[in-house]
Every structure is written in structure tokens, then in C-alpha cells.
Amino acid sequence: MQIAVIGAGIAGLAATKVLTAVGHEVTTFDTEPEFGGVWSPTRHYPGLTTQNTRMTYEYSDHPAPASWPDYPSAEQWHSYLRSYVDRFGIAANLRLGTGVTLAEPTAAGWKVSLDSGESVEAAHLVIANGVFSRPAIPDWPGRAGHADAGGVVKAPSQHLTLDDARGKHVVVVGFGKSACDTAMALSTVAASVTMVPRRLLWKATKVLAGKHFEDVAMTRLGETLFANPRRFGPLFGAVSRATVKKHGLAAIGLIPPGRFDDIASSSASMATDGFFDAVRAGTIAVRRDRSIVELRGQDGPQAVLDDGSVLAADLIVAATGFVQSVPFLGSPLSAQNADGDFELFRNVLPHDIPNLTFAGYNTSLISSLSAEVGTTWIAAHLAGALTLPSPTARKVQVGADLEARKARMRGKYASGTVVLPRSLGNIDHMLSDMHAVLPWRVRMAQWTRRSYSTDFRETLGAAWRTLGSG
């Protein structure tokens, strides 16, 4: 079958490799000149490293070098992806620097129009354009005057560099991983760095009370704890207090609202090394619970906050999240409901659009593995090897899942694409649909130790061999 994949990030590369391995003819398109998605060199920002350890972020059948640090740099992870592309021989399947402008269904599948002016035909379309691909930058009033005065507004992924901040007054908007990473990196060269988070987030500490975060959150027991926070309230209360004490959050006025289990009610974020020390030392200022209401340029680039205070703002780093969309999917087709949530069974299969699946729309703490399992699910779906509920039952299930995520994550669930805290649970469901069995000894071990990508190598390998022989 001729398959077109849109996007050559983590999920797109997995889709290309898996679908090629089971016998399909795959062509993968990406607007960037390099593959890798968030790991493409054109999207690196200063201070970027993996949030996962390499052991939980690697693909199941392609280990990262053991000599690397636990949290590889952006450059290292792009080289890891390059070794994946080279090892499995999928470079020829990639059409980089080639954007898709429109995808239209046909009687035989899809017509995919490219920004080069040409079009290609495919029997099946896989959308893997990423849920972290299009920055959501606020449209602040006064932005034109700010720019006329020399002010710059950039998202971290828009090729932000140290030179952008050298000797400048920098304002970083947000408090997620990219916000704290960039604040730390830019503070080494900037005249000043001020962070403006509308709401503080709890930060996971790599090691707390002698326990690595992944040895708690990436276990089956950990998922049960985070999915039932009220039942384990005293435990999370103790973790909250330990986190506050370890980082000295009270002294610097950065205790977030709520408790540590709220980390599962948004996007889980690791504490950037040295960040709280930099705040304590005054290298980074934090104006918590504030937001920008206006930009100015009369007396140099400035940002006005909602309390009326004015900040010098030569460079504004908008670490304000992403917009999840598929603008190339021709109207009236849509996999999103009226609220903008993607209605996808298993976060892969839309209800009423034939010959279409999504890869990487099940983001979690183990996103590479989730994407890899998801693309294997797609291969099984194309082979007719899945056992699925009826379309009506699928719609009911998706609706219930979205409502539960919305309630649990207070709407911060990336248009329905975040499956936290059920990272392993989502994978379990997909494996069950495929009649794939994770060895009992592995499942039992995962209750009390972190789940490694290699735990799934045997199970996924068996599925690929079965699908390829079919």
C-alpha cells in the first residue's frame, strides 16, 4: 500500500520505519530541512536537553549510547535520530523541506498537494505533524510599535540563540520546561532576565528523598497514584513539602498553588538544573501570577504587566505552548469537535474519515514509545488485525475519555492529545487491540521500577514480524 506520512519527527520517523518494515511503500513529508521535529537543528533553543532519561525516551529497538549522559543534549538526540534513520534505511523515504498544503480524500485514498506545486497520490494518510509544532504566541496589543523600537518576540522553537539575548533585557513568558531552560541559558549573556508566569507549575525533581522521579512516575504503581490523587492525599502532601524544602521555594516565593499531584493535571515538567538557585541569586527574576497586557516602543521596547508595572523587553521569549491543528486537512473534513478536541479512538483513529490515522497524538511521559506502539497499531489496523469495538461504542469511549481528561487536567490537555497520567495504560489498550502480550514478568517488574523502552522490544518485534509476514 502507498502511504503518505506528514511529519518527520519522533512519531513520523517511527511510522516510516514500522510501516516500511511491514511491507508498505511510505513517503514522509516535512517542512523542515532536517528530520527530528522538536529535535531538528532549526528548532533547537539554548539549554535544550531531553526531559526523559535516554533509557525511557529511546525507541524500543534502537538504544542510545550508554556513554551518553542520562539527559542528552539536543544535538546528541538529533544524532540519535540520524542513527535510527541510517540503521533502518529510511532516508530515501523522507522528503524534507517539502510542506503539505492540502490533503483531499479521493475514491482511491488521498491526494496530497505540496508547496512545490506538485501532488502525490496515497491509499492511506498518516498525520504525524506533531502536537508541539506550531507555537501559540499571544497577539499582544502594541506589538508593531515594540518591533519598530527594535523589540523581538520569539518562541523558543523559532531558532532562538544566545546572540538574540546578548546584552539585552529579556522577558520569558511561561513556566514550563522550555521557559525555565531558556531563562537559565539566556541569563548567562543577557543584561537581565525576568520570567512572567501567569500560573506557577509544580516541577518534578530528578531525585527526591533518594528516589528518581522516573522510578515513581513511570511505574504502574506511580500511574495508579497519580490517577487517584485524593486517595493518596497524605503521600502527595509529603512530596509537596519535600519539594518545597529541597528547592527552598518558600524563601524565594515560588510555592505553586495546590499540591505536587497537580503535576499530572498539566504537562509534567522537570526542574531545570540550577534554576531555583539562579532565582535565589537574583540572576533570574520571577514576576509570578502576572501576564503581559501590552507592548510598547516609545521609550525602547517594553512590556506592560497586568499590575501596571513596566519591564524593559528587548527580547520576549513566548514559551506559551502550542496550537494543535491540521490546517492542510481540507474542509469540511475535521477530526476535531466543536471544542477543538481531537476525537480519535486510542488517539489514533478518527471516527468518520476513512484511510486516515494519526501518529504521535498520544503524548505522555514516554512519548517515543507511545508513538512507536501507535504506529504499530496503525500497521495492524491496515492489515485488518485489530479487534475493535463498534463505531458507536468507539465514539462513546472517546467522548468519555475526553471529558475525563478535561476534568482532571483543567483543560490543559493539548486538545485531547495528552494521555497523562495513563502513559502505560494507553499502551496497554493498544497492545490488547493488537492481541500483543507483554510478558508477565515485565508487567510485574514495571509496578515497582521505571518502564524502559526496551521492555517492549520483544513484544513489538513479534508484532512487526507477524504483520510483515502477512
CORMOQUI-V676274 format. One record per backbone hydrogen bond with DSSP energy under -0.5 kcal/mol. NH is the residue of the N-H (numbers start at 0). CO is the residue of the C=O. E is the energy in kcal/mol with one decimal. If there is no record, write none. Layout:
nh->(NH | NH)
co->(CO | CO)
e->(E | E)
This chain:
nh->(2 | 2 | 3 | 4 | 5 | 6 | 6 | 8 | 12 | 13 | 14 | 15 | 16 | 17 | 18 | 19 | 20 | 21 | 22 | 23 | 24 | 25 | 26 | 27 | 28 | 29 | 35 | 38 | 39 | 42 | 43 | 43 | 47 | 49 | 53 | 55 | 56 | 57 | 58 | 61 | 67 | 71 | 73 | 76 | 77 | 78 | 79 | 80 | 81 | 82 | 83 | 84 | 85 | 86 | 87 | 88 | 89 | 90 | 92 | 93 | 94 | 95 | 96 | 96 | 97 | 97 | 100 | 100 | 101 | 102 | 103 | 105 | 108 | 109 | 110 | 111 | 111 | 112 | 112 | 113 | 114 | 116 | 119 | 121 | 122 | 123 | 124 | 125 | 126 | 126 | 127 | 127 | 132 | 133 | 134 | 135 | 136 | 137 | 139 | 142 | 145 | 146 | 147 | 148 | 149 | 150 | 151 | 153 | 157 | 158 | 159 | 163 | 164 | 164 | 165 | 166 | 167 | 169 | 169 | 170 | 171 | 172 | 172 | 173 | 173 | 179 | 180 | 181 | 182 | 183 | 184 | 185 | 186 | 187 | 188 | 189 | 190 | 191 | 193 | 194 | 195 | 197 | 203 | 207 | 210 | 212 | 214 | 215 | 216 | 217 | 218 | 219 | 220 | 222 | 223 | 224 | 225 | 226 | 227 | 227 | 228 | 230 | 231 | 232 | 235 | 236 | 237 | 238 | 239 | 240 | 241 | 242 | 243 | 244 | 245 | 246 | 247 | 248 | 251 | 252 | 253 | 255 | 259 | 261 | 262 | 263 | 264 | 265 | 267 | 270 | 274 | 277 | 278 | 279 | 280 | 281 | 281 | 282 | 283 | 284 | 286 | 287 | 288 | 289 | 289 | 292 | 293 | 294 | 295 | 298 | 299 | 301 | 302 | 303 | 304 | 305 | 307 | 310 | 312 | 313 | 314 | 315 | 316 | 316 | 317 | 317 | 318 | 318 | 319 | 322 | 323 | 324 | 328 | 329 | 329 | 332 | 336 | 339 | 341 | 342 | 342 | 343 | 344 | 346 | 347 | 348 | 349 | 349 | 350 | 353 | 355 | 356 | 357 | 358 | 362 | 366 | 369 | 370 | 371 | 372 | 373 | 374 | 375 | 376 | 377 | 378 | 379 | 380 | 381 | 382 | 383 | 384 | 386 | 387 | 393 | 394 | 395 | 396 | 397 | 398 | 399 | 400 | 401 | 402 | 403 | 404 | 405 | 406 | 407 | 408 | 410 | 411 | 412 | 415 | 416 | 416 | 417 | 418 | 418 | 421 | 422 | 425 | 426 | 427 | 428 | 429 | 430 | 431 | 432 | 433 | 434 | 435 | 437 | 441 | 442 | 443 | 444 | 445 | 446 | 447 | 448 | 450 | 451 | 452 | 454 | 455 | 456 | 459 | 460 | 461 | 462 | 463 | 464 | 465 | 466 | 467 | 468 | 469)
co->(0 | 24 | 123 | 26 | 125 | 4 | 28 | 127 | 8 | 9 | 10 | 11 | 12 | 13 | 14 | 15 | 16 | 17 | 19 | 18 | 0 | 23 | 2 | 92 | 4 | 94 | 7 | 35 | 36 | 39 | 39 | 40 | 44 | 71 | 69 | 52 | 52 | 53 | 61 | 58 | 64 | 69 | 47 | 72 | 73 | 74 | 75 | 76 | 77 | 78 | 79 | 80 | 81 | 82 | 83 | 85 | 84 | 84 | 89 | 90 | 27 | 93 | 29 | 31 | 29 | 94 | 98 | 112 | 112 | 327 | 110 | 108 | 105 | 121 | 103 | 109 | 119 | 101 | 110 | 117 | 98 | 113 | 111 | 109 | 1 | 1 | 354 | 3 | 124 | 356 | 5 | 125 | 129 | 322 | 132 | 320 | 134 | 135 | 137 | 139 | 141 | 142 | 143 | 144 | 146 | 145 | 313 | 315 | 154 | 156 | 155 | 160 | 160 | 161 | 161 | 188 | 164 | 167 | 191 | 314 | 193 | 170 | 316 | 171 | 195 | 175 | 176 | 177 | 178 | 179 | 180 | 181 | 182 | 184 | 185 | 185 | 167 | 167 | 169 | 284 | 171 | 195 | 268 | 210 | 207 | 205 | 211 | 212 | 212 | 213 | 215 | 445 | 446 | 218 | 219 | 220 | 221 | 222 | 223 | 224 | 225 | 227 | 227 | 229 | 231 | 232 | 233 | 234 | 235 | 236 | 237 | 238 | 239 | 240 | 241 | 242 | 243 | 243 | 247 | 249 | 248 | 253 | 235 | 258 | 259 | 260 | 261 | 262 | 265 | 203 | 271 | 273 | 274 | 275 | 276 | 277 | 278 | 277 | 277 | 192 | 194 | 285 | 196 | 196 | 286 | 303 | 303 | 140 | 301 | 299 | 296 | 295 | 310 | 293 | 308 | 290 | 304 | 302 | 300 | 168 | 168 | 151 | 170 | 314 | 153 | 315 | 172 | 316 | 317 | 133 | 321 | 322 | 325 | 102 | 327 | 329 | 340 | 336 | 414 | 334 | 340 | 341 | 348 | 343 | 344 | 344 | 347 | 355 | 342 | 351 | 352 | 124 | 347 | 126 | 416 | 363 | 365 | 366 | 367 | 368 | 369 | 370 | 371 | 372 | 373 | 374 | 375 | 376 | 377 | 378 | 380 | 379 | 432 | 385 | 389 | 390 | 391 | 392 | 393 | 394 | 395 | 396 | 397 | 398 | 399 | 400 | 401 | 402 | 403 | 404 | 405 | 408 | 410 | 412 | 412 | 413 | 412 | 362 | 416 | 418 | 420 | 421 | 422 | 423 | 424 | 425 | 426 | 427 | 428 | 429 | 431 | 430 | 435 | 438 | 438 | 439 | 440 | 441 | 443 | 444 | 444 | 217 | 449 | 54 | 451 | 452 | 453 | 455 | 456 | 457 | 458 | 459 | 460 | 461 | 462 | 463 | 464 | 465)
e->(-0.6 | -3.3 | -2.3 | -2.7 | -2.7 | -0.7 | -3.5 | -0.5 | -2.8 | -1.6 | -2.7 | -2.4 | -2.6 | -2.9 | -2.5 | -1.7 | -2.2 | -1.5 | -1.6 | -2.4 | -2.4 | -0.7 | -2.2 | -3.0 | -2.9 | -1.7 | -3.2 | -2.3 | -1.9 | -2.7 | -0.5 | -0.8 | -1.9 | -2.2 | -2.1 | -1.3 | -1.2 | -1.6 | -0.6 | -1.2 | -1.6 | -0.6 | -1.6 | -2.5 | -2.1 | -1.8 | -1.9 | -2.2 | -2.2 | -2.1 | -1.6 | -2.5 | -2.6 | -2.6 | -2.1 | -0.8 | -1.9 | -0.5 | -1.3 | -1.4 | -3.7 | -0.7 | -0.7 | -2.6 | -2.7 | -0.6 | -0.6 | -2.3 | -1.4 | -3.0 | -2.7 | -2.3 | -0.7 | -3.2 | -3.2 | -0.5 | -3.2 | -3.2 | -0.6 | -2.9 | -2.4 | -1.9 | -2.3 | -2.3 | -2.2 | -1.4 | -2.3 | -2.9 | -0.5 | -2.7 | -2.5 | -0.7 | -0.5 | -0.5 | -0.6 | -2.5 | -1.0 | -0.6 | -1.3 | -1.1 | -2.1 | -2.3 | -2.4 | -1.4 | -2.0 | -2.7 | -2.3 | -2.6 | -1.9 | -0.9 | -1.2 | -0.6 | -0.6 | -1.3 | -1.0 | -2.7 | -2.5 | -0.7 | -2.9 | -2.7 | -2.7 | -0.6 | -2.9 | -0.6 | -0.9 | -2.3 | -2.9 | -2.4 | -2.2 | -2.2 | -2.3 | -3.2 | -1.7 | -1.1 | -1.9 | -2.4 | -2.1 | -1.5 | -2.5 | -3.4 | -3.0 | -0.5 | -3.1 | -2.7 | -1.6 | -2.5 | -1.0 | -1.7 | -2.8 | -1.4 | -1.0 | -2.7 | -0.9 | -2.1 | -1.7 | -2.2 | -2.7 | -1.9 | -0.8 | -0.8 | -0.6 | -0.5 | -1.1 | -1.3 | -2.0 | -2.5 | -1.9 | -2.1 | -2.6 | -2.1 | -2.3 | -2.4 | -2.4 | -2.2 | -2.6 | -1.9 | -0.8 | -1.9 | -1.0 | -1.0 | -2.6 | -0.6 | -0.5 | -2.2 | -2.3 | -1.7 | -2.1 | -0.7 | -0.6 | -3.0 | -2.2 | -2.0 | -1.9 | -2.3 | -2.1 | -0.6 | -0.9 | -1.8 | -1.3 | -2.5 | -3.2 | -0.9 | -1.1 | -1.4 | -0.7 | -3.0 | -1.4 | -3.0 | -2.3 | -0.6 | -1.1 | -2.3 | -2.5 | -3.3 | -2.9 | -1.8 | -2.1 | -3.0 | -2.8 | -1.1 | -2.0 | -3.0 | -2.8 | -0.6 | -3.0 | -0.8 | -1.5 | -1.4 | -1.3 | -2.9 | -0.5 | -0.7 | -2.0 | -1.8 | -0.8 | -1.7 | -2.5 | -2.1 | -2.8 | -3.0 | -0.5 | -1.1 | -3.1 | -2.0 | -2.0 | -2.3 | -0.6 | -0.5 | -0.6 | -0.6 | -0.7 | -2.1 | -2.1 | -2.5 | -1.6 | -0.7 | -2.7 | -2.5 | -2.2 | -2.8 | -2.3 | -2.4 | -1.6 | -2.3 | -1.9 | -2.1 | -2.2 | -2.5 | -2.6 | -1.3 | -1.3 | -3.1 | -1.7 | -0.6 | -2.6 | -2.2 | -2.0 | -2.4 | -2.7 | -2.3 | -2.2 | -2.5 | -2.6 | -2.1 | -2.2 | -2.5 | -2.7 | -2.2 | -2.4 | -2.9 | -1.3 | -2.6 | -1.0 | -0.7 | -0.7 | -1.7 | -1.7 | -2.5 | -0.5 | -1.7 | -1.4 | -2.2 | -1.3 | -2.8 | -2.0 | -1.7 | -2.7 | -2.3 | -2.2 | -1.5 | -1.4 | -2.8 | -0.5 | -0.7 | -2.1 | -2.4 | -1.8 | -2.1 | -1.2 | -1.2 | -1.3 | -2.0 | -0.6 | -1.7 | -1.5 | -1.8 | -1.2 | -2.7 | -2.6 | -2.0 | -1.7 | -2.7 | -2.3 | -2.2 | -2.6 | -2.6 | -2.0 | -1.1)
